[in-house]
Amino acid sequence: MRNPRVILTGAAVGLLVGLVSPSSLAAQEEEEAPWPGTVVFSQNKCPSPNMPKIDAALDSIFAPVLDELVEEGMLVNWGILTHSWGDEWNWNVYYGVENHRAFLDFWSEYIGRLNERHPGWWQQVWDLCTDHKDNIYTHRRPSE
């Protein structure tokens, strides 16, 4: 029998790729933006009562910086996947970048800006969730 976690993880990755691909395709056709060859998926287990605080932090701390980095071309796209029904990994962020090196450059700039503009942001947000894990995926186009 297949492991249900493997099936759920596969489904989550499929959903993630589906969410990243259409917007990237549209951007590529319109502006020749880079294809996100790397997708970083940051998963978090967060108690339901903390979700409004997490969403407020997203809106006030993270989103403005992430949007700037998209405008500057360091990040192809990003988004949040949340759910109230499913496994325990209920607050998830994805970052689409051109390649692994681009992710490292983006991440360094992102954390630097967060630290400069919002000292103490990490502890403030970290305390709202119980667990965290990151995965870096290689994203490729299907054969044509």
PyMOL commands that place a pseudoatom at each C-alpha (Angstrom):
pseudoatom trace, name=CA, resn=MET, resi=1, chain=A, elem=C, hetatm=0, pos=[0.000, 0.000, 0.000]
pseudoatom trace, name=CA, resn=ARG, resi=2, chain=A, elem=C, hetatm=0, pos=[1.278, 3.448, -0.843]
pseudoatom trace, name=CA, resn=ASN, resi=3, chain=A, elem=C, hetatm=0, pos=[2.200, 5.793, 1.947]
pseudoatom trace, name=CA, resn=PRO, resi=4, chain=A, elem=C, hetatm=0, pos=[-0.551, 8.471, 2.270]
pseudoatom trace, name=CA, resn=ARG, resi=5, chain=A, elem=C, hetatm=0, pos=[2.072, 11.130, 3.059]
pseudoatom trace, name=CA, resn=VAL, resi=6, chain=A, elem=C, hetatm=0, pos=[3.840, 10.431, -0.233]
pseudoatom trace, name=CA, resn=ILE, resi=7, chain=A, elem=C, hetatm=0, pos=[0.543, 10.743, -2.084]
pseudoatom trace, name=CA, resn=LEU, resi=8, chain=A, elem=C, hetatm=0, pos=[-0.326, 14.007, -0.288]
pseudoatom trace, name=CA, resn=THR, resi=9, chain=A, elem=C, hetatm=0, pos=[3.151, 15.411, -0.850]
pseudoatom trace, name=CA, resn=GLY, resi=10, chain=A, elem=C, hetatm=0, pos=[2.953, 14.501, -4.540]
pseudoatom trace, name=CA, resn=ALA, resi=11, chain=A, elem=C, hetatm=0, pos=[-0.436, 16.160, -4.785]
pseudoatom trace, name=CA, resn=ALA, resi=12, chain=A, elem=C, hetatm=0, pos=[0.878, 19.291, -3.055]
pseudoatom trace, name=CA, resn=VAL, resi=13, chain=A, elem=C, hetatm=0, pos=[3.846, 19.489, -5.409]
pseudoatom trace, name=CA, resn=GLY, resi=14, chain=A, elem=C, hetatm=0, pos=[1.536, 18.998, -8.396]
pseudoatom trace, name=CA, resn=LEU, resi=15, chain=A, elem=C, hetatm=0, pos=[-0.695, 21.796, -7.161]
pseudoatom trace, name=CA, resn=LEU, resi=16, chain=A, elem=C, hetatm=0, pos=[2.325, 24.007, -6.539]
pseudoatom trace, name=CA, resn=VAL, resi=17, chain=A, elem=C, hetatm=0, pos=[3.694, 23.471, -10.038]
pseudoatom trace, name=CA, resn=GLY, resi=18, chain=A, elem=C, hetatm=0, pos=[0.236, 24.099, -11.466]
pseudoatom trace, name=CA, resn=LEU, resi=19, chain=A, elem=C, hetatm=0, pos=[0.000, 27.374, -9.588]
pseudoatom trace, name=CA, resn=VAL, resi=20, chain=A, elem=C, hetatm=0, pos=[3.449, 28.539, -10.588]
pseudoatom trace, name=CA, resn=SER, resi=21, chain=A, elem=C, hetatm=0, pos=[3.328, 27.478, -14.229]
pseudoatom trace, name=CA, resn=PRO, resi=22, chain=A, elem=C, hetatm=0, pos=[0.357, 29.438, -15.631]
pseudoatom trace, name=CA, resn=SER, resi=23, chain=A, elem=C, hetatm=0, pos=[1.468, 32.793, -14.270]
pseudoatom trace, name=CA, resn=SER, resi=24, chain=A, elem=C, hetatm=0, pos=[5.006, 32.180, -15.405]
pseudoatom trace, name=CA, resn=LEU, resi=25, chain=A, elem=C, hetatm=0, pos=[3.886, 31.184, -18.878]
pseudoatom trace, name=CA, resn=ALA, resi=26, chain=A, elem=C, hetatm=0, pos=[1.798, 34.324, -19.223]
pseudoatom trace, name=CA, resn=ALA, resi=27, chain=A, elem=C, hetatm=0, pos=[4.640, 36.513, -17.998]
pseudoatom trace, name=CA, resn=GLN, resi=28, chain=A, elem=C, hetatm=0, pos=[7.091, 34.777, -20.309]
pseudoatom trace, name=CA, resn=GLU, resi=29, chain=A, elem=C, hetatm=0, pos=[4.887, 35.282, -23.353]
pseudoatom trace, name=CA, resn=GLU, resi=30, chain=A, elem=C, hetatm=0, pos=[4.252, 38.956, -22.542]
pseudoatom trace, name=CA, resn=GLU, resi=31, chain=A, elem=C, hetatm=0, pos=[7.649, 40.100, -21.264]
pseudoatom trace, name=CA, resn=GLU, resi=32, chain=A, elem=C, hetatm=0, pos=[10.040, 37.198, -21.840]
pseudoatom trace, name=CA, resn=ALA, resi=33, chain=A, elem=C, hetatm=0, pos=[10.417, 36.764, -18.071]
pseudoatom trace, name=CA, resn=PRO, resi=34, chain=A, elem=C, hetatm=0, pos=[12.614, 33.875, -16.948]
pseudoatom trace, name=CA, resn=TRP, resi=35, chain=A, elem=C, hetatm=0, pos=[10.969, 30.516, -16.451]
pseudoatom trace, name=CA, resn=PRO, resi=36, chain=A, elem=C, hetatm=0, pos=[11.034, 29.485, -12.778]
pseudoatom trace, name=CA, resn=GLY, resi=37, chain=A, elem=C, hetatm=0, pos=[13.423, 26.566, -13.044]
pseudoatom trace, name=CA, resn=THR, resi=38, chain=A, elem=C, hetatm=0, pos=[13.555, 26.354, -9.256]
pseudoatom trace, name=CA, resn=VAL, resi=39, chain=A, elem=C, hetatm=0, pos=[10.600, 26.443, -6.897]
pseudoatom trace, name=CA, resn=VAL, resi=40, chain=A, elem=C, hetatm=0, pos=[11.248, 26.677, -3.174]
pseudoatom trace, name=CA, resn=PHE, resi=41, chain=A, elem=C, hetatm=0, pos=[8.397, 25.436, -1.017]
pseudoatom trace, name=CA, resn=SER, resi=42, chain=A, elem=C, hetatm=0, pos=[8.429, 26.501, 2.633]
pseudoatom trace, name=CA, resn=GLN, resi=43, chain=A, elem=C, hetatm=0, pos=[5.926, 24.560, 4.742]
pseudoatom trace, name=CA, resn=ASN, resi=44, chain=A, elem=C, hetatm=0, pos=[4.762, 25.491, 8.233]
pseudoatom trace, name=CA, resn=LYS, resi=45, chain=A, elem=C, hetatm=0, pos=[2.556, 23.939, 10.898]
pseudoatom trace, name=CA, resn=CYS, resi=46, chain=A, elem=C, hetatm=0, pos=[0.683, 26.796, 12.532]
pseudoatom trace, name=CA, resn=PRO, resi=47, chain=A, elem=C, hetatm=0, pos=[-2.105, 26.563, 15.118]
pseudoatom trace, name=CA, resn=SER, resi=48, chain=A, elem=C, hetatm=0, pos=[-5.394, 27.815, 13.681]
pseudoatom trace, name=CA, resn=PRO, resi=49, chain=A, elem=C, hetatm=0, pos=[-5.817, 30.581, 16.285]
pseudoatom trace, name=CA, resn=ASN, resi=50, chain=A, elem=C, hetatm=0, pos=[-2.514, 32.093, 15.070]
pseudoatom trace, name=CA, resn=MET, resi=51, chain=A, elem=C, hetatm=0, pos=[-3.524, 32.318, 11.409]
pseudoatom trace, name=CA, resn=PRO, resi=52, chain=A, elem=C, hetatm=0, pos=[-4.845, 35.925, 11.587]
pseudoatom trace, name=CA, resn=LYS, resi=53, chain=A, elem=C, hetatm=0, pos=[-1.529, 37.063, 13.122]
pseudoatom trace, name=CA, resn=ILE, resi=54, chain=A, elem=C, hetatm=0, pos=[0.436, 35.180, 10.467]
pseudoatom trace, name=CA, resn=ASP, resi=55, chain=A, elem=C, hetatm=0, pos=[-1.640, 36.692, 7.674]
pseudoatom trace, name=CA, resn=ALA, resi=56, chain=A, elem=C, hetatm=0, pos=[-1.160, 40.172, 9.193]
pseudoatom trace, name=CA, resn=ALA, resi=57, chain=A, elem=C, hetatm=0, pos=[2.621, 39.604, 9.247]
pseudoatom trace, name=CA, resn=LEU, resi=58, chain=A, elem=C, hetatm=0, pos=[2.473, 38.486, 5.617]
pseudoatom trace, name=CA, resn=ASP, resi=59, chain=A, elem=C, hetatm=0, pos=[0.610, 41.619, 4.573]
pseudoatom trace, name=CA, resn=SER, resi=60, chain=A, elem=C, hetatm=0, pos=[2.710, 44.090, 6.572]
pseudoatom trace, name=CA, resn=ILE, resi=61, chain=A, elem=C, hetatm=0, pos=[6.198, 42.528, 6.619]
pseudoatom trace, name=CA, resn=PHE, resi=62, chain=A, elem=C, hetatm=0, pos=[6.747, 39.948, 3.874]
pseudoatom trace, name=CA, resn=ALA, resi=63, chain=A, elem=C, hetatm=0, pos=[4.522, 40.864, 0.919]
pseudoatom trace, name=CA, resn=PRO, resi=64, chain=A, elem=C, hetatm=0, pos=[5.884, 44.392, 0.361]
pseudoatom trace, name=CA, resn=VAL, resi=65, chain=A, elem=C, hetatm=0, pos=[9.469, 43.115, 0.211]
pseudoatom trace, name=CA, resn=LEU, resi=66, chain=A, elem=C, hetatm=0, pos=[8.580, 40.097, -1.939]
pseudoatom trace, name=CA, resn=ASP, resi=67, chain=A, elem=C, hetatm=0, pos=[6.649, 42.287, -4.368]
pseudoatom trace, name=CA, resn=GLU, resi=68, chain=A, elem=C, hetatm=0, pos=[9.638, 44.640, -4.644]
pseudoatom trace, name=CA, resn=LEU, resi=69, chain=A, elem=C, hetatm=0, pos=[11.898, 41.702, -5.444]
pseudoatom trace, name=CA, resn=VAL, resi=70, chain=A, elem=C, hetatm=0, pos=[9.502, 40.532, -8.176]
pseudoatom trace, name=CA, resn=GLU, resi=71, chain=A, elem=C, hetatm=0, pos=[9.481, 44.043, -9.665]
pseudoatom trace, name=CA, resn=GLU, resi=72, chain=A, elem=C, hetatm=0, pos=[13.291, 44.097, -9.558]
pseudoatom trace, name=CA, resn=GLY, resi=73, chain=A, elem=C, hetatm=0, pos=[13.521, 40.706, -11.284]
pseudoatom trace, name=CA, resn=MET, resi=74, chain=A, elem=C, hetatm=0, pos=[15.197, 38.821, -8.435]
pseudoatom trace, name=CA, resn=LEU, resi=75, chain=A, elem=C, hetatm=0, pos=[12.076, 36.680, -7.973]
pseudoatom trace, name=CA, resn=VAL, resi=76, chain=A, elem=C, hetatm=0, pos=[9.821, 35.369, -10.759]
pseudoatom trace, name=CA, resn=ASN, resi=77, chain=A, elem=C, hetatm=0, pos=[6.799, 34.950, -8.493]
pseudoatom trace, name=CA, resn=TRP, resi=78, chain=A, elem=C, hetatm=0, pos=[5.682, 33.920, -5.025]
pseudoatom trace, name=CA, resn=GLY, resi=79, chain=A, elem=C, hetatm=0, pos=[2.490, 32.964, -3.242]
pseudoatom trace, name=CA, resn=ILE, resi=80, chain=A, elem=C, hetatm=0, pos=[0.868, 31.517, -0.157]
pseudoatom trace, name=CA, resn=LEU, resi=81, chain=A, elem=C, hetatm=0, pos=[-1.013, 28.229, 0.047]
pseudoatom trace, name=CA, resn=THR, resi=82, chain=A, elem=C, hetatm=0, pos=[-3.192, 27.768, 3.122]
pseudoatom trace, name=CA, resn=HIS, resi=83, chain=A, elem=C, hetatm=0, pos=[-5.889, 25.331, 4.063]
pseudoatom trace, name=CA, resn=SER, resi=84, chain=A, elem=C, hetatm=0, pos=[-8.236, 24.494, 6.874]
pseudoatom trace, name=CA, resn=TRP, resi=85, chain=A, elem=C, hetatm=0, pos=[-8.716, 20.898, 5.767]
pseudoatom trace, name=CA, resn=GLY, resi=86, chain=A, elem=C, hetatm=0, pos=[-5.826, 18.600, 5.007]
pseudoatom trace, name=CA, resn=ASP, resi=87, chain=A, elem=C, hetatm=0, pos=[-2.604, 17.645, 6.687]
pseudoatom trace, name=CA, resn=GLU, resi=88, chain=A, elem=C, hetatm=0, pos=[-0.922, 19.638, 9.424]
pseudoatom trace, name=CA, resn=TRP, resi=89, chain=A, elem=C, hetatm=0, pos=[1.256, 21.732, 7.070]
pseudoatom trace, name=CA, resn=ASN, resi=90, chain=A, elem=C, hetatm=0, pos=[-1.296, 24.535, 6.771]
pseudoatom trace, name=CA, resn=TRP, resi=91, chain=A, elem=C, hetatm=0, pos=[0.667, 27.704, 5.893]
pseudoatom trace, name=CA, resn=ASN, resi=92, chain=A, elem=C, hetatm=0, pos=[2.980, 27.354, 2.925]
pseudoatom trace, name=CA, resn=VAL, resi=93, chain=A, elem=C, hetatm=0, pos=[4.983, 29.837, 0.884]
pseudoatom trace, name=CA, resn=TYR, resi=94, chain=A, elem=C, hetatm=0, pos=[6.379, 29.197, -2.580]
pseudoatom trace, name=CA, resn=TYR, resi=95, chain=A, elem=C, hetatm=0, pos=[9.074, 31.196, -4.334]
pseudoatom trace, name=CA, resn=GLY, resi=96, chain=A, elem=C, hetatm=0, pos=[9.663, 30.808, -8.082]
pseudoatom trace, name=CA, resn=VAL, resi=97, chain=A, elem=C, hetatm=0, pos=[13.165, 31.678, -9.252]
pseudoatom trace, name=CA, resn=GLU, resi=98, chain=A, elem=C, hetatm=0, pos=[15.224, 31.145, -12.377]
pseudoatom trace, name=CA, resn=ASN, resi=99, chain=A, elem=C, hetatm=0, pos=[17.643, 28.637, -10.816]
pseudoatom trace, name=CA, resn=HIS, resi=100, chain=A, elem=C, hetatm=0, pos=[19.252, 27.586, -7.546]
pseudoatom trace, name=CA, resn=ARG, resi=101, chain=A, elem=C, hetatm=0, pos=[21.873, 30.356, -7.666]
pseudoatom trace, name=CA, resn=ALA, resi=102, chain=A, elem=C, hetatm=0, pos=[19.126, 32.924, -8.241]
pseudoatom trace, name=CA, resn=PHE, resi=103, chain=A, elem=C, hetatm=0, pos=[17.343, 31.601, -5.157]
pseudoatom trace, name=CA, resn=LEU, resi=104, chain=A, elem=C, hetatm=0, pos=[20.441, 32.035, -3.002]
pseudoatom trace, name=CA, resn=ASP, resi=105, chain=A, elem=C, hetatm=0, pos=[20.888, 35.606, -4.273]
pseudoatom trace, name=CA, resn=PHE, resi=106, chain=A, elem=C, hetatm=0, pos=[17.193, 36.400, -3.787]
pseudoatom trace, name=CA, resn=TRP, resi=107, chain=A, elem=C, hetatm=0, pos=[17.134, 34.872, -0.301]
pseudoatom trace, name=CA, resn=SER, resi=108, chain=A, elem=C, hetatm=0, pos=[20.155, 36.850, 0.856]
pseudoatom trace, name=CA, resn=GLU, resi=109, chain=A, elem=C, hetatm=0, pos=[18.619, 40.100, -0.378]
pseudoatom trace, name=CA, resn=TYR, resi=110, chain=A, elem=C, hetatm=0, pos=[15.182, 39.222, 1.054]
pseudoatom trace, name=CA, resn=ILE, resi=111, chain=A, elem=C, hetatm=0, pos=[16.465, 38.421, 4.541]
pseudoatom trace, name=CA, resn=GLY, resi=112, chain=A, elem=C, hetatm=0, pos=[18.700, 41.504, 4.480]
pseudoatom trace, name=CA, resn=ARG, resi=113, chain=A, elem=C, hetatm=0, pos=[15.766, 43.781, 3.710]
pseudoatom trace, name=CA, resn=LEU, resi=114, chain=A, elem=C, hetatm=0, pos=[13.574, 42.122, 6.338]
pseudoatom trace, name=CA, resn=ASN, resi=115, chain=A, elem=C, hetatm=0, pos=[16.273, 42.523, 8.991]
pseudoatom trace, name=CA, resn=GLU, resi=116, chain=A, elem=C, hetatm=0, pos=[16.812, 46.165, 8.046]
pseudoatom trace, name=CA, resn=ARG, resi=117, chain=A, elem=C, hetatm=0, pos=[13.141, 47.160, 7.961]
pseudoatom trace, name=CA, resn=HIS, resi=118, chain=A, elem=C, hetatm=0, pos=[11.695, 44.890, 10.647]
pseudoatom trace, name=CA, resn=PRO, resi=119, chain=A, elem=C, hetatm=0, pos=[14.265, 44.014, 13.327]
pseudoatom trace, name=CA, resn=GLY, resi=120, chain=A, elem=C, hetatm=0, pos=[13.063, 41.019, 15.341]
pseudoatom trace, name=CA, resn=TRP, resi=121, chain=A, elem=C, hetatm=0, pos=[10.713, 39.820, 12.582]
pseudoatom trace, name=CA, resn=TRP, resi=122, chain=A, elem=C, hetatm=0, pos=[12.053, 36.258, 12.697]
pseudoatom trace, name=CA, resn=GLN, resi=123, chain=A, elem=C, hetatm=0, pos=[11.234, 35.596, 16.352]
pseudoatom trace, name=CA, resn=GLN, resi=124, chain=A, elem=C, hetatm=0, pos=[7.878, 37.329, 16.030]
pseudoatom trace, name=CA, resn=VAL, resi=125, chain=A, elem=C, hetatm=0, pos=[6.812, 35.009, 13.214]
pseudoatom trace, name=CA, resn=TRP, resi=126, chain=A, elem=C, hetatm=0, pos=[8.655, 31.876, 14.330]
pseudoatom trace, name=CA, resn=ASP, resi=127, chain=A, elem=C, hetatm=0, pos=[6.725, 31.847, 17.617]
pseudoatom trace, name=CA, resn=LEU, resi=128, chain=A, elem=C, hetatm=0, pos=[3.421, 31.628, 15.710]
pseudoatom trace, name=CA, resn=CYS, resi=129, chain=A, elem=C, hetatm=0, pos=[4.143, 28.206, 14.181]
pseudoatom trace, name=CA, resn=THR, resi=130, chain=A, elem=C, hetatm=0, pos=[5.302, 24.924, 15.685]
pseudoatom trace, name=CA, resn=ASP, resi=131, chain=A, elem=C, hetatm=0, pos=[7.257, 23.348, 12.809]
pseudoatom trace, name=CA, resn=HIS, resi=132, chain=A, elem=C, hetatm=0, pos=[8.905, 24.396, 9.575]
pseudoatom trace, name=CA, resn=LYS, resi=133, chain=A, elem=C, hetatm=0, pos=[10.564, 22.691, 6.607]
pseudoatom trace, name=CA, resn=ASP, resi=134, chain=A, elem=C, hetatm=0, pos=[11.858, 23.815, 3.230]
pseudoatom trace, name=CA, resn=ASN, resi=135, chain=A, elem=C, hetatm=0, pos=[12.162, 21.968, -0.053]
pseudoatom trace, name=CA, resn=ILE, resi=136, chain=A, elem=C, hetatm=0, pos=[13.887, 23.136, -3.208]
pseudoatom trace, name=CA, resn=TYR, resi=137, chain=A, elem=C, hetatm=0, pos=[12.425, 21.664, -6.381]
pseudoatom trace, name=CA, resn=THR, resi=138, chain=A, elem=C, hetatm=0, pos=[13.719, 21.753, -9.923]
pseudoatom trace, name=CA, resn=HIS, resi=139, chain=A, elem=C, hetatm=0, pos=[10.860, 22.819, -12.160]
pseudoatom trace, name=CA, resn=ARG, resi=140, chain=A, elem=C, hetatm=0, pos=[10.990, 21.880, -15.795]
pseudoatom trace, name=CA, resn=ARG, resi=141, chain=A, elem=C, hetatm=0, pos=[8.656, 22.182, -18.717]
pseudoatom trace, name=CA, resn=PRO, resi=142, chain=A, elem=C, hetatm=0, pos=[7.048, 19.034, -20.055]
pseudoatom trace, name=CA, resn=SER, resi=143, chain=A, elem=C, hetatm=0, pos=[8.551, 17.761, -23.296]
pseudoatom trace, name=CA, resn=GLU, resi=144, chain=A, elem=C, hetatm=0, pos=[6.919, 19.346, -26.291]
for i in range(1, 144): cmd.bond("trace and resi %d" % i, "trace and resi %d" % (i + 1))
show_as sticks, trace
zoom trace
